[in-house]
Amino acid sequence: MRSSWVPSSSDAPGRGSTDTTLPAVATLVTAGTHEVPFYRLERVVGELAARHVLPAPVLIQTGCAAGETAACPPVTVVDFVEPSVLVQLMSVALFVITHGGPGSIFMALEAGHTPIAVPRSAVHGEHVDDHQSDFVQRMGERCLVHAAPDPGAIGPLLASLSTTRRAQPLESDPIRRSSFIERFAPIADALVRRS
């Protein structure tokens, strides 16, 4: 089923209902909020869900209203989910699969996952350049994501994982968080300098 789902207490015209009930989610997939669809990711996730390779139920957040997956249970496709709700969904999901955007990846890390990260591709018209490929590769080298260079690599990765949840989640201790940020600042700086 496809919908625009924004659980909130205020009405959001054109963006869905005001239902505040969180759905049960075993696999959460986010393509971020970029205005260009990530059809390749949607298709592969839909196929994996249909073959029962992904734990159900599956929620795909596309980031735009133009997604092409004709979802059927156990897959729900939505355009947008409020960030605070996305964090809550990530915290209960067994698997998190995300595009290569730093915001989504760091959100998954904070929610206790080493997510499967799939970069958008400029060649496929999914982004303006391939900065996500560089970022996902570097995060993978540091074992902070399960790097999937393209959506077709998700299936083999899933075969080797029982979950993307980390045994030791990041702690909210300010000193640890500061250390976390200090370790990742050079990664982000290096990527920006390469542009």
C-alpha positions as CSV (number, residue, x, y, z in Angstrom):
1,M,0.0,0.0,0.0
2,R,1.3,3.5,-0.8
3,S,0.5,6.6,1.3
4,S,1.9,9.8,2.6
5,W,2.2,9.1,6.3
6,V,3.1,11.8,8.7
7,P,2.1,10.9,12.2
8,S,1.7,14.2,14.1
9,S,-0.8,16.0,16.2
10,S,-1.3,18.8,13.6
11,D,-2.9,18.5,10.2
12,A,-0.4,18.5,7.3
13,P,-2.4,19.2,4.1
14,G,-1.2,17.1,1.2
15,R,1.2,15.1,3.3
16,G,-1.1,12.5,4.9
17,S,-3.1,11.7,7.9
18,T,-2.7,12.8,11.6
19,D,-2.6,9.2,12.8
20,T,-0.1,9.0,15.5
21,T,0.0,5.2,15.7
22,L,3.4,3.7,14.8
23,P,3.2,0.7,12.5
24,A,5.0,-2.5,13.4
25,V,8.2,-2.5,11.3
26,A,10.8,-5.2,11.1
27,T,12.6,-3.7,8.1
28,L,12.8,0.1,7.7
29,V,14.1,1.5,4.4
30,T,14.7,5.2,3.9
31,A,15.7,6.9,0.7
32,G,16.0,10.2,2.6
33,T,14.2,13.4,1.5
34,H,15.8,14.0,-1.9
35,E,13.3,15.1,-4.5
36,V,14.5,12.6,-7.1
37,P,13.2,9.0,-6.6
38,F,15.5,6.1,-5.8
39,Y,13.6,3.5,-8.0
40,R,16.5,1.0,-8.0
41,L,16.4,0.7,-4.2
42,E,12.6,0.5,-4.1
43,R,12.5,-2.2,-6.7
44,V,15.1,-4.4,-5.1
45,V,13.6,-4.0,-1.6
46,G,10.1,-4.9,-3.1
47,E,11.6,-8.0,-4.7
48,L,13.4,-9.1,-1.6
49,A,10.2,-8.6,0.5
50,A,8.2,-10.6,-2.0
51,R,10.7,-13.5,-1.7
52,H,10.5,-13.2,2.1
53,V,14.3,-12.4,2.3
54,L,13.5,-9.3,4.3
55,P,11.7,-9.6,7.7
56,A,8.2,-8.3,7.5
57,P,6.6,-5.9,7.8
58,V,8.7,-3.6,5.6
59,L,8.3,0.2,5.5
60,I,9.9,2.1,2.6
61,Q,10.1,5.9,3.0
62,T,10.8,7.3,-0.5
63,G,11.3,11.0,0.2
64,C,9.1,12.0,-2.8
65,A,5.7,11.3,-4.1
66,A,6.9,9.8,-7.3
67,G,8.0,6.3,-6.1
68,E,7.2,3.5,-8.5
69,T,7.0,0.5,-6.2
70,A,3.5,-1.0,-6.3
71,A,3.7,-2.2,-2.8
72,C,1.6,-4.9,-1.4
73,P,1.6,-6.4,2.1
74,P,3.9,-6.8,3.9
75,V,5.4,-3.7,2.3
76,T,4.1,-0.2,3.0
77,V,5.5,2.7,0.9
78,V,5.3,6.2,2.2
79,D,6.6,9.5,0.9
80,F,7.6,11.1,4.2
81,V,8.0,10.3,7.8
82,E,8.7,12.9,10.5
83,P,12.4,12.6,11.6
84,S,11.5,12.0,15.2
85,V,9.1,9.2,14.2
86,L,11.8,7.8,11.8
87,V,14.2,7.5,14.8
88,Q,11.5,5.7,16.8
89,L,10.9,3.3,13.9
90,M,14.6,2.6,13.5
91,S,15.0,1.9,17.2
92,V,12.6,-1.0,17.0
93,A,13.4,-2.3,13.5
94,L,15.5,-5.5,13.1
95,F,17.0,-4.1,9.8
96,V,17.7,-0.6,8.6
97,I,18.5,0.0,5.0
98,T,19.3,3.6,4.0
99,H,20.5,5.6,1.0
100,G,24.0,7.0,1.3
101,G,23.1,10.3,2.8
102,P,25.0,11.2,6.0
103,G,21.9,12.4,7.8
104,S,20.1,9.1,7.4
105,I,23.2,7.1,8.2
106,F,24.0,9.0,11.3
107,M,20.3,8.7,12.4
108,A,20.6,4.9,12.0
109,L,23.8,4.8,14.0
110,E,22.3,6.9,16.8
111,A,19.3,4.5,16.8
112,G,21.6,1.5,17.4
113,H,22.2,0.1,13.9
114,T,25.1,-0.5,11.6
115,P,22.8,0.1,8.6
116,I,23.0,-1.3,5.1
117,A,23.8,1.8,3.1
118,V,23.2,2.1,-0.6
119,P,24.5,5.2,-2.4
120,R,22.4,7.0,-5.0
121,S,24.1,7.2,-8.4
122,A,24.5,10.2,-10.7
123,V,24.7,7.8,-13.7
124,H,21.2,6.6,-12.8
125,G,19.9,10.2,-12.3
126,E,19.4,9.7,-8.6
127,H,21.7,12.6,-7.5
128,V,23.8,15.3,-9.0
129,D,27.1,13.5,-8.3
130,D,28.5,10.4,-6.6
131,H,29.4,11.9,-3.3
132,Q,27.2,9.2,-1.6
133,S,29.4,6.5,-3.1
134,D,32.5,8.0,-1.6
135,F,30.8,8.5,1.8
136,V,29.4,5.0,1.9
137,Q,32.7,3.4,0.9
138,R,34.5,5.3,3.7
139,M,31.9,4.5,6.3
140,G,32.1,0.8,5.2
141,E,35.9,0.8,5.5
142,R,35.4,1.9,9.1
143,C,32.8,-0.8,9.7
144,L,30.1,1.8,10.5
145,V,27.8,0.7,7.7
146,H,27.3,-2.5,5.6
147,A,28.3,-0.9,2.3
148,A,26.2,-2.0,-0.7
149,P,27.7,-0.3,-3.8
150,D,24.3,-0.8,-5.6
151,P,20.9,-2.1,-4.5
152,G,21.7,-5.6,-6.0
153,A,24.2,-6.1,-3.2
154,I,21.5,-6.0,-0.5
155,G,20.5,-9.6,-0.9
156,P,24.0,-11.1,-0.4
157,L,24.5,-8.8,2.6
158,L,21.3,-9.9,4.2
159,A,22.4,-13.5,3.8
160,S,25.3,-12.8,6.1
161,L,23.4,-10.8,8.8
162,S,20.8,-11.7,11.4
163,T,20.1,-8.0,12.1
164,T,21.7,-4.6,11.6
165,R,21.3,-3.8,15.3
166,R,24.6,-3.3,17.0
167,A,25.4,-5.2,20.2
168,Q,26.7,-2.0,21.7
169,P,24.7,1.1,20.7
170,L,26.2,4.5,20.8
171,E,25.7,6.0,24.2
172,S,24.2,9.4,24.8
173,D,27.0,10.3,27.2
174,P,28.3,13.7,26.0
175,I,31.9,12.6,26.3
176,R,31.3,9.5,24.1
177,R,29.2,11.5,21.7
178,S,31.9,14.2,21.4
179,S,34.5,11.4,20.7
180,F,32.1,10.0,18.1
181,I,31.8,13.4,16.4
182,E,35.6,13.9,16.6
183,R,36.2,10.6,14.8
184,F,33.8,11.4,12.0
185,A,34.7,15.0,11.4
186,P,37.8,14.1,9.5
187,I,35.8,11.7,7.3
188,A,33.3,14.5,6.4
189,D,36.1,17.0,5.9
190,A,38.0,14.6,3.6
191,L,34.9,14.1,1.5
192,V,34.2,17.8,1.2
193,R,37.8,18.5,0.1
194,R,37.6,15.8,-2.6
195,S,34.6,17.7,-4.2
